[in-house]
């Protein structure tokens, strides 16, 4: 069974540009979570999508947005990139069970803003 | 408050020794406490998890100890091996609107096991 896949692996953008990161969850998983892992800050929750809807959002500005498609894959968009947006962006997925379940992480997209 | 505080920030242990990482949380509504292991260039992977209705859970060389009254939980790695060298994150979550959860992570502990 394929795990959570993220693309691209690495992304280099210039300050002010937009970045689009993609995530394909494990087959059968309907929930997708996005996390930012910046150096020294640990993992910070960004967004949670389930069944195509945004269910929860972390403490990030509106220029961080995303969506979930009918096949449950997801996109994270970061507009007006700033240098401090440089980080590893991790996607995780979990199945709908109505309760706490394990989240499986992808390997991440390393975004570098120059 | 949904903060999870993790210590130490880094830990060096000799092969065969015991590695201990501690976490403390504030939100008493948290009801799921996983530990993740992350190797360089990889995403975090679930190592072991515990619910607050038990005080200890053991899986192989890994044990979680949970103290509900103190709002603390810890990871013990027995007989630590060089292959255990990685960053370890504790996390906590709670049922949100009766649906799946989001994780609140500690800032991580870089464990180095010397041969």
Boltz contact constraints between the chains, C-beta under 6 A:
constraints:
  - contact:
      token1: [A, 31]
      token2: [B, 100]
      max_distance: 6.0
  - contact:
      token1: [A, 42]
      token2: [B, 105]
      max_distance: 6.0
  - contact:
      token1: [A, 42]
      token2: [B, 107]
      max_distance: 6.0
  - contact:
      token1: [A, 42]
      token2: [B, 108]
      max_distance: 6.0
  - contact:
      token1: [A, 43]
      token2: [B, 105]
      max_distance: 6.0
  - contact:
      token1: [A, 45]
      token2: [B, 102]
      max_distance: 6.0
  - contact:
      token1: [A, 48]
      token2: [B, 102]
      max_distance: 6.0
  - contact:
      token1: [A, 56]
      token2: [B, 102]
      max_distance: 6.0
  - contact:
      token1: [A, 90]
      token2: [B, 43]
      max_distance: 6.0
  - contact:
      token1: [A, 94]
      token2: [B, 100]
      max_distance: 6.0
  - contact:
      token1: [A, 100]
      token2: [B, 32]
      max_distance: 6.0
  - contact:
      token1: [A, 100]
      token2: [B, 101]
      max_distance: 6.0
  - contact:
      token1: [A, 102]
      token2: [B, 46]
      max_distance: 6.0
  - contact:
      token1: [A, 105]
      token2: [B, 43]
      max_distance: 6.0
  - contact:
      token1: [A, 105]
      token2: [B, 44]
      max_distance: 6.0
  - contact:
      token1: [A, 106]
      token2: [B, 43]
      max_distance: 6.0
  - contact:
      token1: [A, 107]
      token2: [B, 42]
      max_distance: 6.0
  - contact:
      token1: [A, 107]
      token2: [B, 43]
      max_distance: 6.0
  - contact:
      token1: [A, 108]
      token2: [B, 43]
      max_distance: 6.0
